[in-house]
Amino acid sequence: MILPARFLRTPDPATNPALMLDDRESLLRRLHEMRSEHRDLDTVIARFAAERIDQLQVQRLKKRKLKLKDEIIRLESRLVPDIIA
């Protein structure tokens, strides 16, 4: 069965402000979760480094922390409205 194009489109937040708010709220929730995980990784990395535990694991945690930081920056940029100067 082939669906009409109107069923295949994703809802447009510009035409429905409620969708924009839901999207913004979900982005804020995700951002909060990622910042929390980023802080937690700081603690774990510091503890592992101080106790000289598995340096390979420390490197993996640091890489995860860097990926989180990149994702946090990307989400923050999505939340900031475009301003035409």
C-alpha positions in Angstrom: 0.0 0.0 0.0 1.3 3.4 -0.9 0.5 6.2 1.5 -0.3 9.7 0.3 2.5 12.3 0.7 0.6 14.0 3.5 1.1 11.0 5.7 4.8 10.8 5.1 5.6 14.4 6.1 6.9 15.1 9.5 5.0 17.8 11.4 6.3 21.3 11.0 7.0 23.2 14.2 6.6 26.5 12.4 3.0 25.8 11.7 2.3 24.3 15.1 3.8 26.2 18.1 2.9 23.3 20.4 5.3 21.0 18.5 8.0 23.6 18.8 7.5 23.8 22.6 7.6 20.0 22.9 10.7 19.9 20.9 12.3 22.6 22.9 11.4 20.9 26.2 12.7 17.6 25.0 16.0 19.3 23.9 16.3 21.0 27.3 15.7 17.7 29.1 18.3 15.9 27.0 20.7 18.8 27.5 20.3 18.5 31.2 20.9 14.8 31.1 24.0 15.2 29.1 25.4 17.9 31.3 24.8 15.7 34.3 26.6 12.8 32.7 29.4 15.1 31.7 29.9 16.1 35.4 29.7 12.5 36.5 32.4 11.6 34.1 34.6 14.3 35.6 34.3 12.6 39.0 34.9 9.1 37.7 37.9 10.1 35.6 39.5 11.9 38.5 39.0 8.9 40.8 40.3 6.4 38.2 43.3 8.7 37.4 44.1 9.2 41.1 44.0 5.4 41.8 45.9 4.5 38.6 43.2 2.2 37.5 43.1 0.9 34.0 44.4 3.8 31.9 42.7 2.4 28.8 39.3 2.8 30.6 40.3 6.4 31.6 41.0 7.2 27.9 37.6 5.8 26.9 35.9 7.8 29.5 37.7 11.0 28.4 36.7 10.3 24.8 33.1 9.8 25.9 33.3 13.1 27.8 34.6 14.9 24.7 31.7 13.4 22.6 29.2 14.6 25.2 30.7 18.1 25.1 30.4 18.2 21.3 26.7 17.1 21.6 26.0 19.6 24.3 27.4 22.4 22.2 25.3 21.2 19.2 22.1 21.1 21.3 22.8 24.5 22.8 23.2 26.0 19.3 19.8 24.5 18.3 18.2 26.1 21.3 19.5 29.6 20.5 17.3 31.4 18.0 18.8 32.6 14.7 19.2 36.4 14.9 19.7 38.4 11.8 22.1 41.2 12.5 
